[in-house]
Amino acid sequence: NPPPPGGTSSTVYILTASHLHIPPLYLFLFTSFDKTEAGELHNKIIQYIYETLRSIPSNMDLEFDENGFYILLSDRGDSWRFHWGLYLAKTKTSGIVYHLVNDTPSTDWRLEVKESGNVLQSNKLLGALKIGIIEPMLHEMLGQCLMEIPIEYSTRFKENITCRVWLKEAVHELNERGLLNIHESVDSIEFEANSIALSSKATKKKSVQLSMGTCP
């Protein structure tokens, strides 16, 4: 912005940070210096933005970690609500999807377990949040535990069952059994995953991120 007579120049920079391992936010940088100082800072900020944007992986660069366990969020069309599922990456390119589905718009939900070799290529996938690592010797135990998650009203979260609510119950149970090592609340994990989906839908760019609520 041009400075007022006798004043200093002021510039506001806005940089989206949806690529960081945090819920989407906006970073505001406000400067108010004389012309020389503002010019130097302007160049530094532009260079920083350039380097940051260059480091953001494209959809073609995304991949899953072997034995990684992820929350998947998929687009449901015009709605800003999403389909939720869990994914065990047995290799970098193939794994098993666990999610609740209903064939008609009703409350008749069922668990679907399916092998998948092209999750990242799905046009509906918005993003994935890594919430743990499941060693190969525990893969069978993981599947059995997920089969035991009730498909009914959640007294813990006080919500009717949906793909999202079932997933929250599953994450809670897996953490209780020691298959996951999450130090944040399940609601916090939900918020983090939902933020990734919102950002990805707005920017039309898929994202695979590591949850801040998990321990190595």
N, C-alpha and C positions, 0 to 999 in steps of 0.2 A: 504494500500500500504506500502511496506517496506520503512523505512526512508533511506535517503542518508547517507553516512558516516558522523558521527558527527552531523547529523540533527535530526529532530523530526519525529515521525510517523504521518501520515495523513490518514484520512478515510473520504469517502464521502458516505452519506446515502441518498437514494431517497425513499420517501414515498408518494404514491398516496393519494390524499385527495378528491377523487370523492364522498365519502360518506358525506362530509360536505355540509351544506346548501349554497354552493357557486359554481360557475362554476368550472369544473375540473381544477386542477392545480397540479403541482409537488412541493413538499417541499424539498428543498435541505439543508442538514445539513453538514457543513464542519468543521472538527476539526483539529487542529494542536497543539498537546501538547506533553509533554514527555510521556514516556511509562506508568507511573503510572496514570497520569491524563487521558490519552487517554483510558486506561482500565476502569476506573471508569465511564467516560462519555459513553463509549461503552455500558456498562451494563445498564445505565439509559435509553439510547436511545432504546435498545432492549426491555426493560421492557415497555417503552412508546408505542412502535410499537405493542407489544403483546396485551396490554390493549386496544389500539385503534381498532385493527383488531377484537378483541373479542367482542367489542361493536357494530360492524356493524351488522345490522339485516340481517338474511337470507331472501330469498324470502318468506319462510313460515311465517315469523314474520310480514310481511308488512300488513298494514290495512289502511282503509280510516277513517277519522273522520266523525262522523254523521253530516250531513248538510254542510260538506265541499264541496267546489267547486274547481275543478281541471282541469288543462290542461293535456290531455293524449297524449302520443307520442308512435306510434306503428311502428314496423319494416316493411319495404317494400322489404325485401330480400337483394339482393347484394348491392343495392344503400345505400348511406349514407344520403339519404333524407328520411323524415318520414311522416307518416300520422298523422294529428293533429285533436284532438277532445276535447270537453268539457264534463265534467262529474259532475253531482250533486249526491253526496252520501246521499241518503235519510236515509240509515242506514249504519252501518259499512260494510255490505256485499252486499248491493243492491242499485241501483240508476238508473239514466237516463243519457244516452249518447246522446249528440248533436254533429253532425258532418256533413260536406259536403262530398258527395260521387258522383262518376260518374261511371256508369256501363261499359263504354268503355273508352279507352284513348282519350277523347275529352274534349271540354270545356263545355259540357252539365252537369253542376253540379246541385245537388238538396240537400236539407236539410233532413237528416234522424234523427228521434228522436226515441229512443228505450229503453225499460226497460232492465236492465242488472243485473244479480246476480252473475256474475263470472268474472268481469273485471280483477282482479289481477291474475286469473288463465289463462288468455289468453297467448298463446305462443308468440304472436306477440307484446304484450305490453312491452315496454322498460322502461317507467317511467311515473311518474305523479308529477306535480308541483301544490301544493295547493296555490290558489290565493285569497281565501276568504271563508267566511261562509255565507250561505244563510238560514235565519231562515225559518221555515216551512210556516209561513204566507205569505212569499214572493216567494215560489216555483212556484206558478201559474204565478205571474208577471214575473219571470225570463224566464219561458218558452215562454210567449207571446212576451217578448222583443226579444228573440232569433229568433222567427218566423219572426220578422220584419226586421232583418238584411238583406240588399240587397245582392243578389247573382249576382254581376256584377263587372266590373272593379272598383278598389279602387282608387278614386281620392285622398284620404287621404294618402295612402301609395304608390300610383303610381305603382301598380302592378296588373296584371291580376288576376282574382279570382281563388283561389285554396282553399283547406281545411285550409291551414295555413293562407292565407290572410283573409278569412272569419272569422276565429277565432280571428285574430287581430282586425278586425272591431267590432266583438262582445265584446271583452274585453274592447275596447275603449268606446263603447256605454254603457255597464253595469256600467263602472266607472263613466261616465257622469251622469247617472241616479241615482247614489248613491247606487247601489246594490253591488258594490265592493268598496274597499277603498285602491286603489293602488297609491303609491306616486312616482313610477318610470315610465318612458316612456314605452309604449307598446313594442317598439323595445327592450328595456332592458329585459322585461319579456320574449320576444321571444328568446333572446340570452340565458337567464338562462335556459329555458325549452329545447332548442336545445342542450345545454351543457350536461344536464342530459341524454338525449337520446344518444349522442355521447359516453359518458362515459359508459352507460349501455350496449351499443352494443359492445364496446371494451372489457369490463370485463365480459360480459354475466351475468350480475347481475341486476335485476330490482331495481328501487329506487323510493321511495315516499318522496318528500321533500317539505318544506315550502318555498315559495318565499321570498326573502329578500326585495322585492319591495312592500310588503303589510303591512298595519297597523293592529294591533290586533282589 
